[in-house]
Amino acid sequence: MKVDIYTITWNEEILLPYFIIFYKKHFSTIDLNIIIYDNESNDKTIEIAKNNGCLIYSYSTNNTVNDVEYLNIKNNCWKKSTADWVIIVDCDEFIDIYETDLYNLMNEKYNLIQTVGYNMINTTLDIPSTRLGVRSTWYDKAAIFMPKYIKEINYNSGCHTYDPIGKNIKICKSIYNLYHFKRLSLEYYLDRVRLCRNRLSDTNIKFRLATHYLASDQDHIEDFNKILKEAILIIYKSLF
């Protein structure tokens, strides 16, 4: 079995090593390819990707957050894949699914998997110890599918909704969880928010895409603390 994983990066030197370790562990005995579309990173992202055998494509948005271009990549990057399955995720999205699960789903004739989203949170950058999270339907995504059955996935803003076109599509609305690792300490979270706020493109503002970054620091602090207060212990198989 062959699996191609596609992700978009911008200055992900903290998360990318864990992203690679995670998916290599979950798909350890098959033909796995990690394909990165890098948006002008200026940290160690490219170095880390190269050292781990990832295939890298670079694209420019003039140092801005441009979700129209982001969406175009997510809707089309996989179309020439010859893999049995493709996984379309951000670098902070970790799906707790294994190669044995994909074999079983193939046998059951499923060809598209809608994952179940959780917002994970920690007070430190100790990523492997992150075990607290809250259920988030916003991160329920059709992140895994078999490209030979899907002609168009038609992701909408943020890839949170989709409208697939293809043949004999059978969707598994599964128990496979997607863990969203964004709130990894308040300092890390605020730093990313501020950077994205400063890089938000005119296109994003015009179409009101990812404009939650424009909220004040205080609003984001309150959001962080609210999630931390509501978070519960998440039990998963194994991440790293």
WOFEN-V22196 format. One record per backbone hydrogen bond with DSSP energy under -0.5 kcal/mol. CO is the residue of the C=O (numbers start at 0). NH is the residue of the N-H. E is the energy in kcal/mol with one decimal. If there is no record, write none. Layout:
co=CO nh=NH e=E
co=CO nh=NH e=E
//
This chain:
co=0 nh=30 e=-2.1
co=1 nh=83 e=-1.5
co=1 nh=84 e=-1.7
co=2 nh=32 e=-2.4
co=3 nh=86 e=-2.5
co=4 nh=34 e=-3.7
co=5 nh=88 e=-2.3
co=6 nh=36 e=-2.8
co=7 nh=90 e=-0.8
co=8 nh=38 e=-3.2
co=11 nh=15 e=-2.9
co=14 nh=17 e=-0.6
co=14 nh=18 e=-2.4
co=15 nh=19 e=-2.5
co=16 nh=20 e=-2.3
co=17 nh=21 e=-2.8
co=18 nh=22 e=-2.1
co=19 nh=23 e=-2.3
co=20 nh=24 e=-2.1
co=21 nh=25 e=-2.1
co=22 nh=26 e=-1.5
co=24 nh=27 e=-0.7
co=25 nh=98 e=-1.6
co=29 nh=31 e=-1.0
co=30 nh=2 e=-2.7
co=32 nh=4 e=-3.3
co=32 nh=34 e=-0.6
co=33 nh=35 e=-0.5
co=33 nh=54 e=-2.2
co=34 nh=6 e=-2.2
co=35 nh=37 e=-0.7
co=35 nh=56 e=-3.1
co=36 nh=8 e=-2.2
co=37 nh=39 e=-0.9
co=37 nh=58 e=-2.5
co=43 nh=47 e=-2.7
co=44 nh=48 e=-2.5
co=45 nh=49 e=-2.7
co=46 nh=50 e=-2.4
co=47 nh=51 e=-1.0
co=48 nh=53 e=-2.6
co=49 nh=52 e=-1.7
co=54 nh=35 e=-3.4
co=56 nh=37 e=-3.2
co=63 nh=65 e=-0.8
co=64 nh=66 e=-0.5
co=64 nh=200 e=-2.0
co=65 nh=69 e=-2.0
co=66 nh=70 e=-2.3
co=67 nh=71 e=-1.9
co=68 nh=72 e=-2.2
co=69 nh=73 e=-2.3
co=70 nh=74 e=-2.2
co=71 nh=75 e=-0.8
co=72 nh=75 e=-1.0
co=72 nh=76 e=-3.2
co=75 nh=78 e=-1.6
co=77 nh=80 e=-2.0
co=84 nh=3 e=-2.1
co=85 nh=144 e=-2.1
co=86 nh=5 e=-3.0
co=86 nh=88 e=-0.7
co=89 nh=92 e=-1.8
co=91 nh=93 e=-0.5
co=91 nh=180 e=-3.3
co=92 nh=94 e=-0.5
co=93 nh=95 e=-0.5
co=93 nh=178 e=-3.2
co=94 nh=96 e=-2.1
co=97 nh=101 e=-1.7
co=98 nh=102 e=-2.2
co=99 nh=103 e=-2.2
co=100 nh=104 e=-2.5
co=101 nh=105 e=-2.2
co=102 nh=106 e=-2.1
co=103 nh=107 e=-1.4
co=104 nh=109 e=-2.4
co=105 nh=108 e=-1.8
co=110 nh=145 e=-2.7
co=111 nh=113 e=-0.5
co=111 nh=171 e=-3.4
co=112 nh=114 e=-0.7
co=112 nh=143 e=-1.2
co=113 nh=173 e=-1.3
co=114 nh=116 e=-0.5
co=115 nh=177 e=-3.5
co=116 nh=135 e=-2.4
co=117 nh=119 e=-0.7
co=117 nh=179 e=-3.1
co=118 nh=133 e=-2.1
co=119 nh=181 e=-0.6
co=119 nh=182 e=-1.0
co=120 nh=131 e=-0.7
co=121 nh=184 e=-1.9
co=124 nh=126 e=-1.9
co=125 nh=128 e=-1.1
co=126 nh=129 e=-1.9
co=128 nh=130 e=-0.7
co=130 nh=233 e=-3.6
co=131 nh=120 e=-2.4
co=132 nh=231 e=-2.6
co=133 nh=118 e=-2.9
co=135 nh=138 e=-1.6
co=136 nh=139 e=-1.8
co=138 nh=140 e=-0.6
co=140 nh=114 e=-3.6
co=140 nh=142 e=-1.5
co=142 nh=87 e=-2.8
co=143 nh=112 e=-3.2
co=144 nh=85 e=-2.9
co=144 nh=146 e=-0.7
co=145 nh=148 e=-1.9
co=145 nh=149 e=-0.8
co=148 nh=150 e=-0.6
co=148 nh=166 e=-1.8
co=151 nh=164 e=-3.2
co=152 nh=162 e=-1.8
co=155 nh=158 e=-3.0
co=156 nh=159 e=-1.1
co=160 nh=155 e=-2.3
co=164 nh=150 e=-3.1
co=164 nh=151 e=-2.0
co=169 nh=110 e=-2.3
co=169 nh=111 e=-1.3
co=170 nh=172 e=-0.8
co=171 nh=113 e=-2.4
co=171 nh=173 e=-1.4
co=174 nh=176 e=-0.7
co=175 nh=115 e=-2.3
co=176 nh=95 e=-2.7
co=176 nh=178 e=-0.6
co=177 nh=117 e=-2.3
co=177 nh=179 e=-0.6
co=178 nh=93 e=-2.4
co=178 nh=180 e=-0.8
co=179 nh=119 e=-2.4
co=179 nh=181 e=-1.2
co=181 nh=183 e=-1.4
co=182 nh=121 e=-2.2
co=182 nh=184 e=-1.1
co=184 nh=188 e=-2.4
co=185 nh=189 e=-2.8
co=186 nh=190 e=-2.2
co=187 nh=191 e=-2.2
co=188 nh=192 e=-2.4
co=189 nh=193 e=-2.7
co=190 nh=194 e=-2.1
co=191 nh=195 e=-2.6
co=192 nh=196 e=-2.6
co=193 nh=197 e=-2.3
co=194 nh=198 e=-1.3
co=195 nh=199 e=-0.6
co=196 nh=199 e=-0.8
co=198 nh=64 e=-3.2
co=200 nh=204 e=-2.0
co=201 nh=205 e=-2.8
co=202 nh=206 e=-2.2
co=203 nh=207 e=-0.6
co=203 nh=208 e=-2.7
co=204 nh=207 e=-0.6
co=209 nh=212 e=-1.4
co=210 nh=213 e=-1.6
co=211 nh=214 e=-1.4
co=215 nh=219 e=-1.9
co=216 nh=220 e=-2.6
co=217 nh=221 e=-2.5
co=218 nh=222 e=-2.1
co=219 nh=223 e=-2.5
co=220 nh=224 e=-2.6
co=221 nh=225 e=-2.2
co=222 nh=226 e=-2.3
co=223 nh=227 e=-2.5
co=224 nh=228 e=-2.2
co=225 nh=229 e=-1.9
co=226 nh=230 e=-1.5
co=231 nh=132 e=-2.1
co=232 nh=234 e=-0.5
co=233 nh=235 e=-0.7
//
